[in-house]
């Protein structure tokens, strides 16, 4: 991803990013914006040699509403200050079968 996108999230002024729990495939339940929890960035670290599939950034955030997917080792999706557009339908988890299929997919 373009490094400026990570900078946008790190340097948000006035309002924090929104965080939503996701599966390994980065798919979220239904309408991502609706289920996202407002957050504020407490700490931002950069790893020198990130593993495959990792951005190399680690953020510690404070959220207003704790969701079940906000656990160590789980995947979250963070929305920055950009104009919101609807996600394509195939990027959303709509059924239990979608959820099970996304859990079986393993990333490197």
Protein Blocks (a to p, Z undefined) as FASTA:
>chain_A
ZZklmmmmmmpghiacddddddfkopaehjlklmpccdddfbdcddfbdcehiaoiacdd
ddfbdcfklcghiacddddfbdcddddfklpcfbfklmmmmmmpccZZ
